[in-house]
Amino acid sequence: MDRPGETTHFGFKDVPLGDKQTLVNDVFHSVASRYDLMNDLMSAGLHRVWKDIMINALDPPRSDRPFKLLDVAGGTGDISFRAAKAAGEGFHATVCDINSDMLAVGRERAAKRHLDTRVDFVEGNAEALAFADRSFDAYTIAFGIRNVPQIDKALREAYRVLKPGSRFLCLEFSTVEMPGLDKLYDLFSFKVIPPLGRMVTGDAESYQYLVESIRKFPKPNAFADMIRDAGFSRVSWQTLTGGIVALHSGWRL
């Protein structure tokens, strides 16, 4: 239960903890129909490379052995579709997202790819998953954990729903530490992305929030500690593209 007066970050603003989820929902309702196009424009297509690296780390079985993936905050289905393409016939993914508009886009994309029997879409909250204990073989979350109001709760839920021996993978924006790239990245983030969002989606404010939220997310070592605190073992991370993103890993043993 939220404590009265408790606050959290919404971009660079401090807001009541109970308000953040509503504000984040409004952001993704606004941009859902153009979300994937904006990902390509904002990253110059690099998000595809980062996601492929995540799928390589996931390494779903290419056989008919049953393998159940829970893809949280995966509304438009990108991670699940990539995993399904890499996996065998025993693979099934459940996309869980709190935003109905993102899920609607994902369902349409699944139907067009003839993946609607291998990927299903469920509306749900990362902090209180409506799934049984120890029911999934892997948990992925890509560019979504920083939008969760109470990250520690989401991590504990990830641990709860994973089977022993299963893996948690989180792809998230990180801290650029390469000299020169950090200044260029800040310039692009704050001066280019919001106007680009206005041009493509008619919404600059949502993308202003998204670039601010990246700067408020914990550094990789601090986030790794949070993953360990949730119960995961063999926690590690690798930075990609000069630290623009990091792929975090943990195992439920």
C-alpha positions as CSV (number, residue, x, y, z in Angstrom):
1,M,0.0,0.0,0.0
2,D,1.3,3.5,-0.8
3,R,2.3,5.6,2.1
4,P,0.5,9.0,2.3
5,G,2.6,11.8,1.0
6,E,5.0,9.5,-0.8
7,T,6.3,10.8,-4.1
8,T,8.2,9.5,-7.1
9,H,9.6,10.8,-10.3
10,F,7.7,11.6,-13.4
11,G,10.5,12.7,-15.7
12,F,12.1,15.6,-13.8
13,K,9.0,16.3,-11.7
14,D,8.1,14.9,-8.3
15,V,4.6,13.6,-8.3
16,P,2.5,11.7,-5.7
17,L,3.3,8.0,-6.0
18,G,-0.4,7.1,-6.8
19,D,-0.5,9.6,-9.7
20,K,2.5,8.3,-11.7
21,Q,0.7,5.3,-13.3
22,T,-2.1,7.5,-14.6
23,L,0.4,10.0,-16.1
24,V,2.4,7.2,-17.7
25,N,-0.8,5.7,-19.1
26,D,-1.7,9.0,-20.7
27,V,1.8,9.2,-22.4
28,F,1.4,5.8,-24.0
29,H,-2.3,6.2,-24.9
30,S,-1.2,9.3,-26.8
31,V,1.7,7.7,-28.8
32,A,0.5,4.1,-29.2
33,S,-0.3,4.2,-32.9
34,R,3.1,5.7,-33.9
35,Y,5.2,4.1,-31.1
36,D,7.2,1.7,-33.3
37,L,7.8,4.3,-36.0
38,M,9.2,6.7,-33.3
39,N,11.4,4.0,-31.9
40,D,13.0,3.7,-35.4
41,L,13.4,7.5,-35.7
42,M,14.7,8.1,-32.2
43,S,17.3,5.3,-32.3
44,A,18.2,5.4,-36.0
45,G,17.1,1.8,-36.0
46,L,19.5,0.8,-33.3
47,H,16.6,-0.5,-31.1
48,R,16.3,-3.4,-33.4
49,V,20.0,-4.4,-32.8
50,W,19.5,-4.0,-29.0
51,K,16.4,-6.2,-29.1
52,D,18.2,-8.8,-31.2
53,I,20.9,-8.9,-28.6
54,M,18.3,-9.5,-25.9
55,I,16.7,-12.3,-27.9
56,N,20.1,-13.9,-28.4
57,A,20.6,-13.8,-24.6
58,L,17.1,-15.3,-24.1
59,D,18.0,-18.1,-26.4
60,P,14.5,-19.8,-26.5
61,P,14.6,-23.5,-27.4
62,R,14.3,-24.2,-31.1
63,S,12.5,-27.5,-30.5
64,D,8.9,-28.4,-29.6
65,R,9.8,-28.3,-25.9
66,P,7.3,-26.1,-24.1
67,F,8.7,-22.7,-23.2
68,K,6.5,-19.9,-21.8
69,L,7.8,-16.3,-22.0
70,L,6.2,-13.4,-20.0
71,D,7.0,-10.1,-21.8
72,V,6.0,-7.3,-19.5
73,A,5.4,-3.8,-20.7
74,G,5.7,-5.3,-24.2
75,G,2.4,-3.7,-25.6
76,T,3.1,-3.7,-29.3
77,G,4.7,-7.2,-29.2
78,D,8.1,-6.5,-30.6
79,I,10.1,-8.6,-28.2
80,S,7.6,-11.5,-28.3
81,F,7.5,-11.5,-32.1
82,R,11.3,-11.6,-32.3
83,A,11.4,-14.4,-29.7
84,A,8.7,-16.4,-31.5
85,K,10.7,-16.1,-34.8
86,A,13.8,-17.5,-33.0
87,A,12.0,-20.3,-31.2
88,G,10.6,-23.7,-32.0
89,E,7.0,-24.9,-32.0
90,G,6.9,-25.2,-28.2
91,F,7.2,-21.5,-27.6
92,H,4.4,-19.3,-26.4
93,A,4.6,-15.7,-25.2
94,T,2.2,-13.7,-23.0
95,V,2.5,-9.9,-23.5
96,C,1.4,-8.1,-20.3
97,D,0.9,-4.4,-20.5
98,I,-1.1,-1.9,-18.5
99,N,-2.0,0.2,-21.5
100,S,-5.0,-1.0,-23.6
101,D,-4.1,1.1,-26.7
102,M,-0.6,-0.4,-26.9
103,L,-2.1,-3.9,-26.5
104,A,-4.6,-3.2,-29.4
105,V,-1.7,-2.3,-31.6
106,G,0.1,-5.4,-30.6
107,R,-2.9,-7.7,-31.4
108,E,-3.2,-6.1,-34.8
109,R,0.5,-6.7,-35.5
110,A,0.3,-10.3,-34.2
111,A,-2.6,-11.1,-36.6
112,K,-0.7,-9.6,-39.6
113,R,2.3,-11.8,-38.7
114,H,0.1,-14.9,-38.2
115,L,1.5,-15.1,-34.6
116,D,-1.8,-14.7,-32.8
117,T,-1.8,-18.4,-31.7
118,R,1.7,-18.1,-30.3
119,V,1.5,-14.7,-28.7
120,D,-1.4,-13.5,-26.6
121,F,-2.0,-10.1,-25.0
122,V,-3.1,-9.5,-21.4
123,E,-3.8,-6.2,-19.7
124,G,-2.1,-6.1,-16.3
125,N,0.1,-4.3,-13.9
126,A,3.8,-5.2,-13.5
127,E,3.5,-4.5,-9.8
128,A,0.7,-7.1,-9.3
129,L,0.8,-9.8,-12.0
130,A,-2.3,-11.9,-12.3
131,F,-0.3,-15.1,-12.9
132,A,0.5,-18.1,-10.7
133,D,3.7,-18.6,-8.9
134,R,6.5,-20.3,-10.8
135,S,4.5,-20.3,-14.1
136,F,7.0,-18.9,-16.7
137,D,10.3,-20.0,-18.2
138,A,11.5,-16.5,-18.8
139,Y,10.6,-12.9,-18.1
140,T,11.5,-10.0,-20.4
141,I,10.9,-6.3,-20.1
142,A,12.3,-3.9,-22.7
143,F,12.3,-0.1,-22.1
144,G,9.5,-0.4,-19.6
145,I,10.8,-0.8,-16.1
146,R,11.6,2.9,-15.7
147,N,7.9,3.7,-16.2
148,V,6.8,1.5,-13.3
149,P,6.1,3.6,-10.2
150,Q,7.4,1.0,-7.7
151,I,10.2,-0.9,-9.5
152,D,11.0,-3.0,-6.4
153,K,7.5,-4.4,-6.5
154,A,7.7,-5.3,-10.2
155,L,11.0,-7.1,-9.6
156,R,9.6,-9.1,-6.8
157,E,6.7,-10.1,-9.0
158,A,9.1,-11.1,-11.8
159,Y,10.8,-13.4,-9.3
160,R,7.5,-14.8,-8.1
161,V,6.2,-15.9,-11.5
162,L,9.4,-17.4,-12.7
163,K,10.1,-21.1,-12.4
164,P,13.4,-22.1,-10.6
165,G,16.2,-22.1,-13.1
166,S,14.5,-19.4,-15.2
167,R,15.9,-16.0,-16.4
168,F,15.0,-12.4,-16.0
169,L,16.1,-10.0,-18.7
170,C,15.7,-6.3,-18.7
171,L,16.7,-4.0,-21.6
172,E,16.7,-0.3,-20.5
173,F,18.2,3.0,-21.3
174,S,21.3,3.7,-19.2
175,T,24.0,6.2,-18.4
176,V,26.2,7.4,-21.3
177,E,29.8,7.6,-19.9
178,M,31.7,7.9,-23.2
179,P,33.3,11.4,-23.4
180,G,31.8,13.3,-26.2
181,L,28.9,10.9,-26.8
182,D,27.3,12.0,-23.6
183,K,27.0,15.6,-24.7
184,L,25.8,14.6,-28.2
185,Y,23.3,12.2,-26.7
186,D,21.9,15.0,-24.4
187,L,21.6,17.4,-27.3
188,F,19.8,14.9,-29.5
189,S,17.5,13.8,-26.6
190,F,16.3,17.2,-25.4
191,K,16.5,19.3,-28.6
192,V,15.5,16.7,-31.3
193,I,13.3,14.0,-29.8
194,P,10.5,16.2,-28.4
195,P,10.1,18.2,-31.7
196,L,10.3,14.9,-33.6
197,G,7.5,13.5,-31.4
198,R,5.4,16.6,-32.1
199,M,5.9,16.2,-35.9
200,V,5.2,12.4,-36.0
201,T,2.6,11.9,-33.2
202,G,1.4,15.5,-32.5
203,D,2.7,15.1,-29.0
204,A,6.0,16.7,-27.8
205,E,5.3,16.5,-24.0
206,S,5.2,12.7,-23.9
207,Y,8.6,12.5,-25.5
208,Q,9.9,15.1,-23.2
209,Y,8.8,12.9,-20.3
210,L,10.5,9.8,-21.9
211,V,13.9,11.5,-22.3
212,E,13.7,12.9,-18.8
213,S,12.7,9.5,-17.3
214,I,15.9,8.0,-18.8
215,R,18.0,10.5,-16.7
216,K,16.2,9.6,-13.5
217,F,16.6,5.8,-13.9
218,P,19.2,4.2,-11.5
219,K,22.7,3.5,-12.8
220,P,23.5,-0.1,-13.8
221,N,25.2,-1.0,-10.5
222,A,22.3,0.4,-8.5
223,F,19.7,-1.3,-10.6
224,A,21.7,-4.6,-10.3
225,D,21.4,-4.3,-6.5
226,M,17.6,-3.9,-6.8
227,I,17.5,-7.1,-8.9
228,R,19.5,-8.9,-6.2
229,D,17.3,-7.6,-3.5
230,A,14.3,-9.1,-5.3
231,G,15.9,-12.5,-4.9
232,F,17.7,-13.0,-8.2
233,S,21.1,-14.7,-8.4
234,R,24.0,-14.4,-10.9
235,V,23.0,-10.8,-11.6
236,S,24.9,-9.1,-14.4
237,W,24.6,-6.4,-17.0
238,Q,26.3,-5.4,-20.3
239,T,26.3,-1.9,-21.7
240,L,25.6,-1.3,-25.4
241,T,26.4,1.6,-27.7
242,G,28.6,3.5,-25.3
243,G,26.2,3.1,-22.4
244,I,23.0,4.4,-24.1
245,V,21.3,1.1,-23.1
246,A,22.1,-1.8,-20.8
247,L,20.9,-5.4,-20.8
248,H,20.4,-6.7,-17.3
249,S,20.2,-10.3,-16.4
250,G,19.3,-12.3,-13.3
251,W,18.4,-15.9,-12.5
252,R,15.8,-17.5,-10.2
253,L,17.7,-20.4,-8.8
